[in-house]
Amino acid sequence: MSYSTPWRGLVAAAGALALAAGAQAQQAFPSKPITIVVPASPGGAIDIAARLIGARFTAVWGQPVNIENKGGAAGMLGSDFVAKAAPDGYTLALVASSHAINPSMYKKLPFDTVKSFEPVVQTHVVPLMLVVNKDIPARNVGELVGYLKSHTGQASYASSGNGGAPHMSAELFKSMAGVDVAHVPYKGSTAAHPDLIAGRTAFMFDTVAAVAPQVKGDKLRALAVTTPKRSALFPELPTMAEAGLKGYETSTWGGLLAPAGTPKDVIAKLNAEANKALAAPDVRDKLAAAGIEPAGGTPQQFKDLIQSEMARWSQVAKTAGIQAE
């Protein structure tokens, strides 16, 4: 089909208008409030990170950012809400490392851990600390392993609950150290501290921020941190690898996810501003004060982390004989 000159002009004009509309739509994001869902109660690391990043988004874009805490079902309740939200960048989730552990703990999830989301950015890392009851005759990791081997089947460890990073970190420790220790899960780490202090459990892995008051108050003894580098809050503590458990490395982490199908340019815009927020000195200072280390990076790097963590914790669960519920 051929067009006369006037028709060619109309077609060209229509095409130009379509391109302009598309460009305007890209530039317009965000044109309304954004919601960041935190699949946990207020006050934790992912909640702190969400509020700091949300404040940055508001300052830069002039749009309100609402933080909604939707805890429950090991974080799956809030994540499922976001998985089923419109893929437009206006509803996000700031998930914790339990997002990658849950496939090993539950047979049926209401979403696909990878396919239901578009990764935006890893926001942070929280080191864990190995702490023991002060009556345990162990002042380093090697001595704790020796004690546990000489008391096979007699000792137990506490955790903040089934399937969390502290629980799985202890299971990794058990398998690597070759010790037999019973697991006692609690509803949150602070609920576990009194029994640990009283000696009803022998040790636990907990976030540096959560257990710091008990260590500084001389109620628990800290032996090591679980990350590849030492904690800025406790620089005198060795890493687990430095303490003799070569290759041991765990943490709890957080990151932003959007629903699958969110446009790539929107993901890129969210990623860029989140990275700027995580690099800002005031944000870094506030995170550090809470024992949280800022991360950052590309969407692909965060996707790779989630997939590698899923594979890793699946193997740990298999070794520990943990049956998915």
GIKA-V791555 format. One record per residue. N is the residue number from 1. RES is the residue in one small letter. SS is DSSP state (~ for helix, > for strand, _ for the rest). PSI is psi in radians with two decimals (999 if undefined). D_FIRST is the distance of its C-alpha to the first C-alpha in Angstrom with 2 decimals. Layout:
n=[N N]
res=[RES RES]
ss=[SS SS]
psi=[PSI PSI]
d_first=[D_FIRST D_FIRST]
This chain:
n=[1 2 3 4 5 6 7 8 9 10 11 12 13 14 15 16 17 18 19 20 21 22 23 24 25 26 27 28 29 30 31 32 33 34 35 36 37 38 39 40 41 42 43 44 45 46 47 48 49 50 51 52 53 54 55 56 57 58 59 60 61 62 63 64 65 66 67 68 69 70 71 72 73 74 75 76 77 78 79 80 81 82 83 84 85 86 87 88 89 90 91 92 93 94 95 96 97 98 99 100 101 102 103 104 105 106 107 108 109 110 111 112 113 114 115 116 117 118 119 120 121 122 123 124 125 126 127 128 129 130 131 132 133 134 135 136 137 138 139 140 141 142 143 144 145 146 147 148 149 150 151 152 153 154 155 156 157 158 159 160 161 162 163 164 165 166 167 168 169 170 171 172 173 174 175 176 177 178 179 180 181 182 183 184 185 186 187 188 189 190 191 192 193 194 195 196 197 198 199 200 201 202 203 204 205 206 207 208 209 210 211 212 213 214 215 216 217 218 219 220 221 222 223 224 225 226 227 228 229 230 231 232 233 234 235 236 237 238 239 240 241 242 243 244 245 246 247 248 249 250 251 252 253 254 255 256 257 258 259 260 261 262 263 264 265 266 267 268 269 270 271 272 273 274 275 276 277 278 279 280 281 282 283 284 285 286 287 288 289 290 291 292 293 294 295 296 297 298 299 300 301 302 303 304 305 306 307 308 309 310 311 312 313 314 315 316 317 318 319 320 321 322 323 324 325]
res=[m s y s t p w r g l v a a a g a l a l a a g a q a q q a f p s k p i t i v v p a s p g g a i d i a a r l i g a r f t a v w g q p v n i e n k g g a a g m l g s d f v a k a a p d g y t l a l v a s s h a i n p s m y k k l p f d t v k s f e p v v q t h v v p l m l v v n k d i p a r n v g e l v g y l k s h t g q a s y a s s g n g g a p h m s a e l f k s m a g v d v a h v p y k g s t a a h p d l i a g r t a f m f d t v a a v a p q v k g d k l r a l a v t t p k r s a l f p e l p t m a e a g l k g y e t s t w g g l l a p a g t p k d v i a k l n a e a n k a l a a p d v r d k l a a a g i e p a g g t p q q f k d l i q s e m a r w s q v a k t a g i q a e]
ss=[_ _ _ _ ~ ~ ~ ~ ~ ~ ~ ~ ~ ~ ~ ~ ~ ~ ~ ~ ~ ~ ~ ~ ~ ~ ~ ~ _ _ _ _ _ > > > > > _ _ _ _ _ _ ~ ~ ~ ~ ~ ~ ~ ~ ~ ~ ~ ~ ~ ~ ~ ~ ~ _ _ _ > > > > > _ _ _ ~ ~ ~ ~ ~ ~ ~ ~ ~ ~ ~ _ _ _ _ _ _ _ > > > > > > _ ~ ~ ~ ~ ~ ~ ~ ~ _ _ _ _ _ _ _ _ _ _ _ > > > > > > > > > > _ > > > > > > _ _ _ _ _ _ _ ~ ~ ~ ~ ~ ~ ~ ~ ~ ~ _ _ _ _ _ > > > > _ _ _ _ _ ~ ~ ~ ~ ~ ~ ~ ~ ~ ~ ~ ~ ~ _ _ _ _ > > > > _ _ _ ~ ~ ~ ~ ~ ~ ~ ~ ~ ~ _ _ _ _ > > > > > ~ ~ ~ ~ ~ ~ ~ ~ ~ _ _ _ > > > > > > _ _ _ _ _ _ _ _ _ _ _ _ _ > _ _ _ _ _ _ _ _ _ _ _ _ > > > > > > > > _ _ _ _ ~ ~ ~ ~ ~ ~ ~ ~ ~ ~ ~ ~ ~ ~ ~ ~ _ ~ ~ ~ ~ ~ ~ ~ ~ ~ _ _ _ > > _ _ _ _ ~ ~ ~ ~ ~ ~ ~ ~ ~ ~ ~ ~ ~ ~ ~ ~ ~ ~ ~ ~ ~ ~ _ _ _ _ _]
psi=[2.41 2.62 2.50 2.93 -0.78 -0.71 -0.69 -0.70 -0.70 -0.75 -0.78 -0.72 -0.72 -0.72 -0.74 -0.69 -0.70 -0.77 -0.73 -0.69 -0.72 -0.76 -0.70 -0.67 -0.70 -0.77 -0.46 -0.44 2.24 2.47 0.11 3.00 2.59 2.50 2.22 2.00 2.24 1.95 0.85 2.99 2.81 2.70 -0.31 -3.13 -0.78 -0.54 -0.76 -0.82 -0.72 -0.73 -0.66 -0.76 -0.69 -0.68 -0.64 -0.79 -0.78 -0.76 -0.66 -0.75 -0.23 0.26 2.45 2.53 2.05 2.28 2.07 2.07 1.98 1.34 3.02 2.60 0.81 0.62 -0.14 -0.48 -0.89 -0.69 -0.67 -0.65 -0.75 -0.68 -0.57 0.08 2.89 2.34 1.15 0.04 -0.02 -0.16 2.04 2.83 2.43 1.70 2.82 -3.14 -0.33 -0.38 -0.64 -0.26 -0.58 -0.66 -0.40 -0.25 -0.40 2.31 -0.67 2.08 2.61 0.04 2.93 2.15 -0.58 -0.91 -0.37 -0.04 2.75 2.01 2.43 -1.00 2.54 2.21 -0.61 2.97 2.44 1.97 2.60 2.74 2.40 2.06 2.62 2.75 2.44 -0.29 -0.19 2.19 1.13 2.10 0.08 3.01 -0.70 -0.73 -0.59 -0.74 -0.77 -0.74 -0.80 -0.63 -0.53 -0.12 0.79 2.24 0.01 -0.39 2.79 2.77 2.66 2.73 2.93 0.01 2.78 2.31 -0.05 2.96 -0.69 -0.72 -0.89 -0.53 -0.67 -0.66 -0.66 -0.74 -0.79 -0.81 -0.68 -0.59 -0.29 0.77 2.69 1.87 2.36 2.61 2.29 1.75 2.51 2.95 1.34 2.64 -0.65 -0.50 -0.43 -0.43 -0.78 -0.75 -0.60 -0.76 -0.65 -0.19 0.15 -0.33 2.80 -0.70 2.98 2.79 2.28 2.82 2.57 -0.77 -0.74 -0.65 -0.14 -0.78 -0.63 -0.59 -0.83 -0.48 0.11 0.56 -0.43 2.68 2.22 2.38 -0.64 2.89 2.79 -0.17 2.89 -0.43 2.79 2.76 2.39 -0.48 -0.45 1.17 -0.32 -0.30 2.35 2.85 2.88 -0.65 -0.76 -0.53 0.01 -0.16 1.36 2.35 -0.11 2.24 2.09 2.95 3.02 2.55 3.04 2.81 2.75 2.34 2.58 2.81 2.58 2.43 -0.07 2.31 2.48 -0.61 -0.54 -0.75 -0.77 -0.68 -0.77 -0.74 -0.79 -0.81 -0.61 -0.72 -0.68 -0.71 -0.79 -0.34 -0.19 2.31 -0.72 -0.64 -0.76 -0.70 -0.75 -0.68 -0.79 -0.67 -0.44 0.14 0.42 2.33 2.15 2.58 -1.77 -3.11 -2.90 2.83 -0.68 -0.69 -0.68 -0.70 -0.76 -0.69 -0.82 -0.79 -0.68 -0.66 -0.67 -0.80 -0.72 -0.85 -0.43 -0.72 -0.71 -0.77 -0.70 -0.78 -0.67 -0.13 0.47 2.16 2.24 2.40 999]
d_first=[0.00 3.80 6.78 10.20 13.11 14.56 11.67 11.61 15.31 15.27 13.21 15.61 18.51 17.84 17.74 20.92 22.57 21.99 23.51 26.29 27.05 27.31 29.57 31.61 32.11 33.43 35.69 36.88 38.55 41.13 40.74 43.37 46.58 46.68 48.98 50.71 52.37 55.58 56.53 60.23 62.90 63.25 65.18 64.08 62.23 58.71 59.55 60.86 57.83 55.41 57.24 57.39 53.70 52.78 54.84 52.93 49.55 50.86 52.29 49.10 46.46 48.57 47.77 50.57 50.94 52.76 54.82 55.29 57.95 57.14 59.79 60.65 60.04 60.44 57.57 55.15 55.12 53.60 51.25 49.95 49.28 47.06 45.36 44.21 43.24 39.75 38.32 37.86 40.84 42.98 45.27 46.95 49.98 52.67 54.13 57.26 57.96 58.76 54.97 55.19 58.56 57.74 55.90 59.26 61.22 59.18 57.71 55.04 53.23 50.94 48.23 47.32 49.16 46.35 43.09 43.58 43.69 42.16 45.04 45.30 48.56 52.09 54.24 57.79 60.50 63.88 66.69 69.02 72.76 75.25 78.28 81.50 84.39 87.09 89.68 87.66 89.39 86.25 85.47 82.57 79.99 82.15 85.10 82.96 81.77 85.40 86.53 83.88 84.73 88.39 87.62 85.18 84.16 86.21 83.80 80.65 77.85 76.14 72.47 70.41 68.99 67.40 64.25 64.37 64.50 68.32 68.80 66.60 68.11 71.53 70.39 69.06 72.44 74.28 72.42 72.73 76.38 77.39 79.08 79.47 79.13 78.34 75.55 76.35 73.20 73.55 71.34 70.52 72.31 74.69 76.00 76.81 78.78 82.03 82.57 81.82 84.26 86.85 86.52 85.18 82.28 82.56 79.34 75.74 72.59 71.33 69.20 71.10 70.60 71.88 74.99 75.90 78.34 80.27 80.50 81.50 83.96 85.59 84.95 82.78 82.79 79.53 79.20 75.71 72.09 69.26 66.68 66.54 68.03 70.91 70.55 70.90 73.06 75.41 75.24 78.55 77.16 75.95 72.71 73.11 72.29 74.94 77.35 77.12 74.26 71.95 68.29 68.73 66.08 64.82 63.81 62.07 58.84 56.14 52.45 49.48 46.91 43.76 42.10 39.76 36.15 37.11 34.51 35.60 35.51 37.88 40.13 40.21 41.20 43.92 45.14 45.46 47.49 49.63 50.52 51.47 53.63 55.37 56.11 57.61 61.43 62.28 60.19 61.72 65.20 64.72 63.43 66.29 68.84 67.66 67.82 64.04 62.38 58.87 56.21 52.60 49.95 46.39 44.76 44.79 48.51 49.24 47.27 49.25 52.48 51.81 51.07 54.08 56.33 55.24 56.20 59.42 60.71 59.81 62.17 64.86 64.69 64.98 67.96 69.60 69.14 67.23 65.67 62.47 63.17]
